[in-house]
Amino acid sequence: MCAFRSFADNTPSHPEFRRHERGRLACTVHLLLPDRRILEARTMDISVGGLRLVTPVNLPLQTMCGVKLVIPGIPSGTHTVMAQAQVTNIVFSGRENGFLVGLRFTSLPAGGLQAVSDYLNEKFKHTTHRGRMARPQHIPGNDGQGSKPGKA
């Protein structure tokens, strides 16, 4: 049986997995890969659910890895976060000169969760809503009630 998707259908073709507000974070992260190799990468953003980073190599989807990163403490200090994560998406970016990798935390100890939360809360105290990287919102018009963009 064949199926097709009408161009009039505005339903996203894939589910949105992001559930947490995220903030920009630029730091070095170390990944412990399944073959025990350590890969250095740089972060782009972070949330309590995971992070996005740039790696020099392509990682297979669903790869589980250890993550070690140092989160700046605001107003001072740092917090080393150790976690387990899974590759949820990856795409090559010529602009970033590497692979953009989405990681979902599968295990984040309470201290790490607190460090990420504190970082985001403090960062967002000094940022407008426009400066935040909020989770995507519901796409208007998909509720079958003819709502218009910008209306709830």
VMD Tcl script that builds the backbone (N, CA, C; Angstrom):
set m [mol new atoms 456]
animate dup $m
set s [atomselect $m all]
$s set {name element resname resid chain x y z} {
  {N N MET 1 A 0.841 -1.173 0.000}
  {CA C MET 1 A 0.000 0.000 0.000}
  {C C MET 1 A 0.887 1.238 0.000}
  {N N CYS 2 A 0.593 2.161 -0.869}
  {CA C CYS 2 A 1.354 3.399 -0.951}
  {C C CYS 2 A 0.588 4.512 -0.270}
  {N N ALA 3 A 1.316 5.407 0.305}
  {CA C ALA 3 A 0.698 6.570 0.939}
  {C C ALA 3 A 1.433 7.804 0.461}
  {N N PHE 4 A 0.751 8.918 0.501}
  {CA C PHE 4 A 1.417 10.162 0.136}
  {C C PHE 4 A 0.982 11.240 1.096}
  {N N ARG 5 A 1.741 12.298 1.120}
  {CA C ARG 5 A 1.444 13.417 1.992}
  {C C ARG 5 A 1.075 14.607 1.128}
  {N N SER 6 A -0.081 15.157 1.349}
  {CA C SER 6 A -0.552 16.303 0.591}
  {C C SER 6 A 0.218 17.544 0.992}
  {N N PHE 7 A 0.484 18.430 0.028}
  {CA C PHE 7 A 1.148 19.691 0.353}
  {C C PHE 7 A 0.255 20.569 1.219}
  {N N ALA 8 A -1.032 20.325 1.212}
  {CA C ALA 8 A -1.950 21.101 2.046}
  {C C ALA 8 A -1.869 20.673 3.508}
  {N N ASP 9 A -1.301 19.494 3.745}
  {CA C ASP 9 A -1.165 18.981 5.102}
  {C C ASP 9 A 0.060 19.616 5.746}
  {N N ASN 10 A -0.136 20.426 6.777}
  {CA C ASN 10 A 0.967 21.116 7.436}
  {C C ASN 10 A 1.530 20.346 8.615}
  {N N THR 11 A 1.121 19.102 8.797}
  {CA C THR 11 A 1.595 18.304 9.907}
  {C C THR 11 A 3.083 18.030 9.735}
  {N N PRO 12 A 3.892 18.217 10.789}
  {CA C PRO 12 A 5.318 17.932 10.663}
  {C C PRO 12 A 5.537 16.490 10.226}
  {N N SER 13 A 6.526 16.263 9.350}
  {CA C SER 13 A 6.788 14.919 8.859}
  {C C SER 13 A 7.542 14.081 9.884}
  {N N HIS 14 A 8.050 14.703 10.943}
  {CA C HIS 14 A 8.761 13.991 11.994}
  {C C HIS 14 A 8.347 14.584 13.339}
  {N N PRO 15 A 8.351 13.769 14.394}
  {CA C PRO 15 A 7.968 14.303 15.701}
  {C C PRO 15 A 9.046 15.231 16.252}
  {N N GLU 16 A 8.632 16.198 17.053}
  {CA C GLU 16 A 9.572 17.118 17.694}
  {C C GLU 16 A 9.933 16.532 19.045}
  {N N PHE 17 A 11.222 16.240 19.253}
  {CA C PHE 17 A 11.654 15.601 20.482}
  {C C PHE 17 A 12.121 16.584 21.537}
  {N N ARG 18 A 12.465 17.803 21.143}
  {CA C ARG 18 A 12.989 18.774 22.097}
  {C C ARG 18 A 11.889 19.188 23.063}
  {N N ARG 19 A 12.177 19.083 24.357}
  {CA C ARG 19 A 11.169 19.397 25.361}
  {C C ARG 19 A 11.637 20.458 26.356}
  {N N HIS 20 A 12.872 20.888 26.228}
  {CA C HIS 20 A 13.448 21.789 27.215}
  {C C HIS 20 A 14.000 23.039 26.548}
  {N N GLU 21 A 13.893 24.150 27.259}
  {CA C GLU 21 A 14.480 25.389 26.775}
  {C C GLU 21 A 15.999 25.220 26.757}
  {N N ARG 22 A 16.629 25.777 25.747}
  {CA C ARG 22 A 18.067 25.625 25.623}
  {C C ARG 22 A 18.735 26.978 25.543}
  {N N GLY 23 A 19.997 27.012 25.920}
  {CA C GLY 23 A 20.763 28.250 25.885}
  {C C GLY 23 A 22.105 28.016 25.221}
  {N N ARG 24 A 22.645 29.055 24.671}
  {CA C ARG 24 A 23.955 28.950 24.009}
  {C C ARG 24 A 25.029 28.628 25.042}
  {N N LEU 25 A 25.931 27.779 24.627}
  {CA C LEU 25 A 27.071 27.425 25.465}
  {C C LEU 25 A 28.220 27.084 24.533}
  {N N ALA 26 A 29.328 27.772 24.671}
  {CA C ALA 26 A 30.506 27.505 23.849}
  {C C ALA 26 A 31.631 27.029 24.762}
  {N N CYS 27 A 31.895 25.747 24.720}
  {CA C CYS 27 A 32.985 25.178 25.508}
  {C C CYS 27 A 33.438 23.877 24.854}
  {N N THR 28 A 34.518 23.337 25.356}
  {CA C THR 28 A 35.023 22.061 24.849}
  {C C THR 28 A 34.346 20.936 25.617}
  {N N VAL 29 A 34.020 19.877 24.899}
  {CA C VAL 29 A 33.419 18.700 25.504}
  {C C VAL 29 A 34.229 17.485 25.060}
  {N N HIS 30 A 34.337 16.509 25.938}
  {CA C HIS 30 A 35.029 15.261 25.606}
  {C C HIS 30 A 34.001 14.138 25.607}
  {N N LEU 31 A 33.997 13.365 24.531}
  {CA C LEU 31 A 33.092 12.230 24.399}
  {C C LEU 31 A 33.892 10.940 24.508}
  {N N LEU 32 A 33.428 10.025 25.329}
  {CA C LEU 32 A 34.024 8.696 25.405}
  {C C LEU 32 A 33.157 7.792 24.543}
  {N N LEU 33 A 33.715 7.370 23.415}
  {CA C LEU 33 A 32.969 6.571 22.447}
  {C C LEU 33 A 32.989 5.094 22.839}
  {N N PRO 34 A 32.094 4.291 22.263}
  {CA C PRO 34 A 32.021 2.867 22.617}
  {C C PRO 34 A 33.338 2.102 22.413}
  {N N ASP 35 A 34.162 2.533 21.462}
  {CA C ASP 35 A 35.450 1.855 21.230}
  {C C ASP 35 A 36.547 2.368 22.165}
  {N N ARG 36 A 36.158 3.144 23.192}
  {CA C ARG 36 A 37.028 3.705 24.232}
  {C C ARG 36 A 37.884 4.859 23.721}
  {N N ARG 37 A 37.612 5.313 22.508}
  {CA C ARG 37 A 38.311 6.470 21.955}
  {C C ARG 37 A 37.704 7.729 22.561}
  {N N ILE 38 A 38.534 8.734 22.814}
  {CA C ILE 38 A 38.044 10.010 23.327}
  {C C ILE 38 A 38.049 11.011 22.189}
  {N N LEU 39 A 36.915 11.651 21.995}
  {CA C LEU 39 A 36.738 12.612 20.913}
  {C C LEU 39 A 36.488 13.986 21.515}
  {N N GLU 40 A 37.250 14.972 21.071}
  {CA C GLU 40 A 37.057 16.337 21.538}
  {C C GLU 40 A 36.137 17.056 20.560}
  {N N ALA 41 A 35.180 17.796 21.096}
  {CA C ALA 41 A 34.221 18.529 20.276}
  {C C ALA 41 A 33.939 19.861 20.956}
  {N N ARG 42 A 33.117 20.682 20.298}
  {CA C ARG 42 A 32.744 21.955 20.922}
  {C C ARG 42 A 31.223 22.067 20.969}
  {N N THR 43 A 30.742 22.599 22.072}
  {CA C THR 43 A 29.296 22.722 22.250}
  {C C THR 43 A 28.776 23.960 21.532}
  {N N MET 44 A 27.495 23.901 21.198}
  {CA C MET 44 A 26.798 25.045 20.612}
  {C C MET 44 A 25.697 25.513 21.553}
  {N N ASP 45 A 24.946 24.555 22.089}
  {CA C ASP 45 A 23.916 24.900 23.059}
  {C C ASP 45 A 23.661 23.719 23.974}
  {N N ILE 46 A 22.918 24.005 25.050}
  {CA C ILE 46 A 22.668 22.990 26.068}
  {C C ILE 46 A 21.281 23.183 26.657}
  {N N SER 47 A 20.701 22.100 27.126}
  {CA C SER 47 A 19.452 22.123 27.893}
  {C C SER 47 A 19.571 21.024 28.934}
  {N N VAL 48 A 18.590 20.921 29.817}
  {CA C VAL 48 A 18.630 19.841 30.801}
  {C C VAL 48 A 18.376 18.491 30.131}
  {N N GLY 49 A 17.945 18.505 28.880}
  {CA C GLY 49 A 17.683 17.263 28.157}
  {C C GLY 49 A 18.826 16.798 27.283}
  {N N GLY 50 A 19.769 17.691 26.961}
  {CA C GLY 50 A 20.866 17.290 26.089}
  {C C GLY 50 A 21.642 18.486 25.595}
  {N N LEU 51 A 22.419 18.281 24.535}
  {CA C LEU 51 A 23.202 19.367 23.989}
  {C C LEU 51 A 23.436 19.167 22.501}
  {N N ARG 52 A 23.819 20.265 21.866}
  {CA C ARG 52 A 24.182 20.221 20.453}
  {C C ARG 52 A 25.646 20.602 20.382}
  {N N LEU 53 A 26.399 19.859 19.578}
  {CA C LEU 53 A 27.818 20.141 19.461}
  {C C LEU 53 A 28.307 19.912 18.046}
  {N N VAL 54 A 29.536 20.306 17.819}
  {CA C VAL 54 A 30.182 20.117 16.523}
  {C C VAL 54 A 31.338 19.153 16.728}
  {N N THR 55 A 31.360 18.083 15.925}
  {CA C THR 55 A 32.438 17.098 15.995}
  {C C THR 55 A 33.174 17.045 14.657}
  {N N PRO 56 A 34.423 16.602 14.684}
  {CA C PRO 56 A 35.157 16.474 13.431}
  {C C PRO 56 A 34.829 15.197 12.662}
  {N N VAL 57 A 34.112 14.262 13.294}
  {CA C VAL 57 A 33.782 12.988 12.641}
  {C C VAL 57 A 32.283 12.711 12.714}
  {N N ASN 58 A 31.845 11.882 11.801}
  {CA C ASN 58 A 30.445 11.464 11.737}
  {C C ASN 58 A 30.223 10.337 12.745}
  {N N LEU 59 A 29.274 10.507 13.638}
  {CA C LEU 59 A 28.942 9.472 14.619}
  {C C LEU 59 A 27.650 8.780 14.198}
  {N N PRO 60 A 27.581 7.468 14.314}
  {CA C PRO 60 A 26.346 6.769 13.956}
  {C C PRO 60 A 25.186 7.163 14.873}
  {N N LEU 61 A 23.995 7.251 14.293}
  {CA C LEU 61 A 22.802 7.521 15.096}
  {C C LEU 61 A 22.657 6.462 16.183}
  {N N GLN 62 A 22.126 6.850 17.302}
  {CA C GLN 62 A 21.865 6.007 18.468}
  {C C GLN 62 A 23.128 5.624 19.236}
  {N N THR 63 A 24.305 6.100 18.816}
  {CA C THR 63 A 25.542 5.802 19.541}
  {C C THR 63 A 25.432 6.315 20.972}
  {N N MET 64 A 25.796 5.481 21.919}
  {CA C MET 64 A 25.848 5.876 23.323}
  {C C MET 64 A 27.281 6.298 23.637}
  {N N CYS 65 A 27.433 7.371 24.400}
  {CA C CYS 65 A 28.773 7.836 24.741}
  {C C CYS 65 A 28.770 8.519 26.106}
  {N N GLY 66 A 29.936 8.560 26.700}
  {CA C GLY 66 A 30.125 9.318 27.919}
  {C C GLY 66 A 30.427 10.758 27.541}
  {N N VAL 67 A 29.988 11.683 28.369}
  {CA C VAL 67 A 30.180 13.106 28.096}
  {C C VAL 67 A 30.824 13.751 29.319}
  {N N LYS 68 A 31.852 14.555 29.052}
  {CA C LYS 68 A 32.468 15.339 30.120}
  {C C LYS 68 A 32.591 16.766 29.616}
  {N N LEU 69 A 31.976 17.695 30.330}
  {CA C LEU 69 A 32.089 19.094 29.961}
  {C C LEU 69 A 32.154 19.959 31.207}
  {N N VAL 70 A 32.712 21.123 31.031}
  {CA C VAL 70 A 32.845 22.076 32.130}
  {C C VAL 70 A 31.912 23.241 31.839}
  {N N ILE 71 A 30.958 23.436 32.741}
  {CA C ILE 71 A 29.967 24.498 32.581}
  {C C ILE 71 A 30.392 25.685 33.436}
  {N N PRO 72 A 30.414 26.868 32.821}
  {CA C PRO 72 A 30.779 28.041 33.625}
  {C C PRO 72 A 29.723 28.319 34.683}
  {N N GLY 73 A 30.175 28.610 35.875}
  {CA C GLY 73 A 29.269 29.029 36.927}
  {C C GLY 73 A 29.115 30.532 36.842}
  {N N ILE 74 A 27.895 30.991 36.950}
  {CA C ILE 74 A 27.658 32.430 36.893}
  {C C ILE 74 A 27.339 32.870 38.319}
  {N N PRO 75 A 27.991 33.787 38.910}
  {CA C PRO 75 A 28.913 34.758 38.324}
  {C C PRO 75 A 30.354 34.276 38.253}
  {N N SER 76 A 30.728 33.183 38.969}
  {CA C SER 76 A 32.113 32.728 38.897}
  {C C SER 76 A 32.163 31.231 39.150}
  {N N GLY 77 A 33.333 30.654 38.861}
  {CA C GLY 77 A 33.531 29.234 39.090}
  {C C GLY 77 A 33.116 28.393 37.898}
  {N N THR 78 A 33.345 27.088 38.020}
  {CA C THR 78 A 32.963 26.139 36.972}
  {C C THR 78 A 32.429 24.865 37.617}
  {N N HIS 79 A 31.715 24.097 36.814}
  {CA C HIS 79 A 31.172 22.819 37.267}
  {C C HIS 79 A 31.487 21.771 36.208}
  {N N THR 80 A 32.152 20.701 36.610}
  {CA C THR 80 A 32.421 19.605 35.685}
  {C C THR 80 A 31.220 18.672 35.704}
  {N N VAL 81 A 30.673 18.415 34.529}
  {CA C VAL 81 A 29.493 17.562 34.400}
  {C C VAL 81 A 29.893 16.291 33.661}
  {N N MET 82 A 29.566 15.156 34.259}
  {CA C MET 82 A 29.780 13.852 33.637}
  {C C MET 82 A 28.395 13.254 33.402}
  {N N ALA 83 A 28.171 12.760 32.197}
  {CA C ALA 83 A 26.852 12.225 31.862}
  {C C ALA 83 A 26.993 11.131 30.815}
  {N N GLN 84 A 25.910 10.439 30.571}
  {CA C GLN 84 A 25.793 9.495 29.464}
  {C C GLN 84 A 24.804 10.110 28.489}
  {N N ALA 85 A 25.060 9.933 27.200}
  {CA C ALA 85 A 24.191 10.529 26.198}
  {C C ALA 85 A 24.107 9.636 24.971}
  {N N GLN 86 A 23.097 9.925 24.147}
  {CA C GLN 86 A 22.863 9.160 22.920}
  {C C GLN 86 A 22.737 10.115 21.753}
  {N N VAL 87 A 23.356 9.768 20.624}
  {CA C VAL 87 A 23.267 10.574 19.417}
  {C C VAL 87 A 21.848 10.446 18.857}
  {N N THR 88 A 21.157 11.586 18.755}
  {CA C THR 88 A 19.783 11.568 18.240}
  {C C THR 88 A 19.675 12.106 16.824}
  {N N ASN 89 A 20.629 12.950 16.430}
  {CA C ASN 89 A 20.651 13.434 15.047}
  {C C ASN 89 A 22.045 13.928 14.721}
  {N N ILE 90 A 22.341 13.943 13.421}
  {CA C ILE 90 A 23.650 14.399 12.973}
  {C C ILE 90 A 23.547 14.846 11.526}
  {N N VAL 91 A 24.225 15.949 11.221}
  {CA C VAL 91 A 24.238 16.474 9.863}
  {C C VAL 91 A 25.549 17.222 9.656}
  {N N PHE 92 A 26.104 17.136 8.453}
  {CA C PHE 92 A 27.340 17.857 8.174}
  {C C PHE 92 A 27.032 19.330 7.962}
  {N N SER 93 A 27.901 20.193 8.488}
  {CA C SER 93 A 27.762 21.628 8.304}
  {C C SER 93 A 29.081 22.196 7.778}
  {N N GLY 94 A 29.052 22.668 6.537}
  {CA C GLY 94 A 30.221 23.323 5.978}
  {C C GLY 94 A 30.531 24.604 6.727}
  {N N ARG 95 A 29.489 25.288 7.145}
  {CA C ARG 95 A 29.661 26.543 7.885}
  {C C ARG 95 A 30.417 26.322 9.190}
  {N N GLU 96 A 30.097 25.237 9.883}
  {CA C GLU 96 A 30.750 24.934 11.162}
  {C C GLU 96 A 31.989 24.068 10.978}
  {N N ASN 97 A 32.239 23.640 9.736}
  {CA C ASN 97 A 33.390 22.799 9.413}
  {C C ASN 97 A 33.416 21.522 10.252}
  {N N GLY 98 A 32.275 20.854 10.309}
  {CA C GLY 98 A 32.174 19.615 11.066}
  {C C GLY 98 A 30.748 19.104 11.066}
  {N N PHE 99 A 30.491 18.126 11.898}
  {CA C PHE 99 A 29.176 17.517 12.003}
  {C C PHE 99 A 28.421 18.088 13.196}
  {N N LEU 100 A 27.212 18.582 12.953}
  {CA C LEU 100 A 26.348 19.044 14.039}
  {C C LEU 100 A 25.681 17.806 14.631}
  {N N VAL 101 A 25.892 17.589 15.915}
  {CA C VAL 101 A 25.398 16.393 16.584}
  {C C VAL 101 A 24.434 16.787 17.686}
  {N N GLY 102 A 23.270 16.171 17.691}
  {CA C GLY 102 A 22.326 16.335 18.784}
  {C C GLY 102 A 22.481 15.162 19.730}
  {N N LEU 103 A 22.740 15.453 21.000}
  {CA C LEU 103 A 22.860 14.413 22.024}
  {C C LEU 103 A 21.734 14.555 23.031}
  {N N ARG 104 A 21.159 13.431 23.412}
  {CA C ARG 104 A 20.131 13.397 24.454}
  {C C ARG 104 A 20.752 12.740 25.680}
  {N N PHE 105 A 20.667 13.441 26.825}
  {CA C PHE 105 A 21.185 12.843 28.046}
  {C C PHE 105 A 20.346 11.621 28.401}
  {N N THR 106 A 21.016 10.498 28.644}
  {CA C THR 106 A 20.308 9.298 29.107}
  {C C THR 106 A 20.542 9.101 30.602}
  {N N SER 107 A 21.617 9.697 31.095}
  {CA C SER 107 A 21.928 9.644 32.517}
  {C C SER 107 A 22.676 10.928 32.867}
  {N N LEU 108 A 22.060 11.731 33.701}
  {CA C LEU 108 A 22.659 12.984 34.144}
  {C C LEU 108 A 22.505 13.051 35.653}
  {N N PRO 109 A 23.601 12.874 36.401}
  {CA C PRO 109 A 23.514 12.906 37.862}
  {C C PRO 109 A 22.915 14.225 38.361}
  {N N ALA 110 A 22.366 14.184 39.560}
  {CA C ALA 110 A 21.687 15.351 40.139}
  {C C ALA 110 A 22.574 16.588 40.148}
  {N N GLY 111 A 23.853 16.432 40.470}
  {CA C GLY 111 A 24.762 17.580 40.492}
  {C C GLY 111 A 24.927 18.201 39.109}
  {N N GLY 112 A 24.979 17.359 38.087}
  {CA C GLY 112 A 25.080 17.846 36.709}
  {C C GLY 112 A 23.811 18.540 36.271}
  {N N LEU 113 A 22.681 17.966 36.622}
  {CA C LEU 113 A 21.387 18.574 36.305}
  {C C LEU 113 A 21.274 19.944 36.965}
  {N N GLN 114 A 21.704 20.029 38.204}
  {CA C GLN 114 A 21.647 21.294 38.924}
  {C C GLN 114 A 22.571 22.327 38.284}
  {N N ALA 115 A 23.766 21.907 37.868}
  {CA C ALA 115 A 24.715 22.828 37.230}
  {C C ALA 115 A 24.151 23.366 35.915}
  {N N VAL 116 A 23.546 22.493 35.122}
  {CA C VAL 116 A 22.952 22.935 33.850}
  {C C VAL 116 A 21.783 23.870 34.121}
  {N N SER 117 A 20.912 23.506 35.048}
  {CA C SER 117 A 19.760 24.347 35.395}
  {C C SER 117 A 20.198 25.711 35.897}
  {N N ASP 118 A 21.174 25.729 36.791}
  {CA C ASP 118 A 21.670 26.996 37.331}
  {C C ASP 118 A 22.246 27.869 36.219}
  {N N TYR 119 A 23.028 27.254 35.327}
  {CA C TYR 119 A 23.624 27.995 34.213}
  {C C TYR 119 A 22.530 28.631 33.359}
  {N N LEU 120 A 21.527 27.847 32.991}
  {CA C LEU 120 A 20.456 28.366 32.141}
  {C C LEU 120 A 19.626 29.425 32.863}
  {N N ASN 121 A 19.285 29.187 34.111}
  {CA C ASN 121 A 18.495 30.166 34.862}
  {C C ASN 121 A 19.220 31.492 34.991}
  {N N GLU 122 A 20.508 31.430 35.319}
  {CA C GLU 122 A 21.276 32.657 35.469}
  {C C GLU 122 A 21.461 33.347 34.121}
  {N N LYS 123 A 21.714 32.570 33.085}
  {CA C LYS 123 A 21.900 33.130 31.745}
  {C C LYS 123 A 20.614 33.828 31.288}
  {N N PHE 124 A 19.467 33.222 31.552}
  {CA C PHE 124 A 18.210 33.778 31.078}
  {C C PHE 124 A 17.738 34.975 31.892}
  {N N LYS 125 A 18.313 35.187 33.062}
  {CA C LYS 125 A 17.989 36.395 33.832}
  {C C LYS 125 A 18.418 37.630 33.051}
  {N N HIS 126 A 19.459 37.480 32.244}
  {CA C HIS 126 A 20.060 38.600 31.547}
  {C C HIS 126 A 19.772 38.588 30.055}
  {N N THR 127 A 18.779 37.821 29.641}
  {CA C THR 127 A 18.461 37.735 28.221}
  {C C THR 127 A 16.968 37.937 28.013}
  {N N THR 128 A 16.632 38.562 26.926}
  {CA C THR 128 A 15.225 38.703 26.587}
  {C C THR 128 A 14.731 37.387 26.018}
  {N N HIS 129 A 13.433 37.261 25.901}
  {CA C HIS 129 A 12.856 36.047 25.324}
  {C C HIS 129 A 13.391 35.808 23.917}
  {N N ARG 130 A 13.606 36.884 23.150}
  {CA C ARG 130 A 14.138 36.746 21.788}
  {C C ARG 130 A 15.536 36.154 21.769}
  {N N GLY 131 A 16.321 36.413 22.817}
  {CA C GLY 131 A 17.681 35.914 22.877}
  {C C GLY 131 A 17.762 34.454 23.269}
  {N N ARG 132 A 16.673 33.902 23.743}
  {CA C ARG 132 A 16.650 32.507 24.156}
  {C C ARG 132 A 16.438 31.610 22.958}
  {N N MET 133 A 16.829 30.372 23.125}
  {CA C MET 133 A 16.610 29.382 22.080}
  {C C MET 133 A 15.519 28.458 22.602}
  {N N ALA 134 A 14.301 28.920 22.544}
  {CA C ALA 134 A 13.195 28.193 23.139}
  {C C ALA 134 A 12.833 26.971 22.314}
  {N N ARG 135 A 12.193 26.038 22.976}
  {CA C ARG 135 A 11.745 24.860 22.247}
  {C C ARG 135 A 10.719 25.284 21.209}
  {N N PRO 136 A 10.650 24.565 20.112}
  {CA C PRO 136 A 9.685 24.906 19.072}
  {C C PRO 136 A 8.263 24.816 19.604}
  {N N GLN 137 A 7.447 25.695 19.136}
  {CA C GLN 137 A 6.060 25.726 19.559}
  {C C GLN 137 A 5.188 24.959 18.578}
  {N N HIS 138 A 3.969 24.710 18.981}
  {CA C HIS 138 A 2.997 24.051 18.131}
  {C C HIS 138 A 2.845 24.856 16.841}
  {N N ILE 139 A 2.773 24.176 15.730}
  {CA C ILE 139 A 2.615 24.862 14.450}
  {C C ILE 139 A 1.147 25.229 14.278}
  {N N PRO 140 A 0.830 26.528 14.172}
  {CA C PRO 140 A -0.561 26.967 14.037}
  {C C PRO 140 A -1.219 26.329 12.824}
  {N N GLY 141 A -2.474 26.037 12.978}
  {CA C GLY 141 A -3.260 25.486 11.871}
  {C C GLY 141 A -3.321 23.976 11.879}
  {N N ASN 142 A -2.580 23.296 12.765}
  {CA C ASN 142 A -2.597 21.832 12.811}
  {C C ASN 142 A -3.645 21.280 13.755}
  {N N ASP 143 A -4.368 22.158 14.435}
  {CA C ASP 143 A -5.344 21.693 15.398}
  {C C ASP 143 A -6.721 21.496 14.776}
  {N N GLY 144 A -6.821 21.742 13.474}
  {CA C GLY 144 A -8.087 21.540 12.795}
  {C C GLY 144 A -9.100 22.623 13.083}
  {N N GLN 145 A -8.720 23.700 13.786}
  {CA C GLN 145 A -9.647 24.748 14.127}
  {C C GLN 145 A -9.311 26.056 13.430}
  {N N GLY 146 A -8.393 25.984 12.473}
  {CA C GLY 146 A -8.100 27.153 11.665}
  {C C GLY 146 A -7.435 28.280 12.408}
  {N N SER 147 A -6.618 27.978 13.423}
  {CA C SER 147 A -5.948 29.055 14.131}
  {C C SER 147 A -4.929 29.718 13.224}
  {N N LYS 148 A -4.641 30.975 13.507}
  {CA C LYS 148 A -3.720 31.737 12.677}
  {C C LYS 148 A -2.398 31.920 13.404}
  {N N PRO 149 A -1.311 32.100 12.659}
  {CA C PRO 149 A -0.012 32.314 13.296}
  {C C PRO 149 A -0.089 33.475 14.301}
  {N N GLY 150 A 0.557 33.250 15.448}
  {CA C GLY 150 A 0.598 34.280 16.469}
  {C C GLY 150 A -0.596 34.239 17.406}
  {N N LYS 151 A -1.610 33.455 17.094}
  {CA C LYS 151 A -2.796 33.328 17.941}
  {C C LYS 151 A -2.745 32.011 18.660}
  {N N ALA 152 A -3.227 31.990 19.883}
  {CA C ALA 152 A -3.231 30.753 20.669}
  {C C ALA 152 A -4.577 30.078 20.558}
}
mol reanalyze $m
mol bondsrecalc $m
mol representation Tube
mol addrep $m
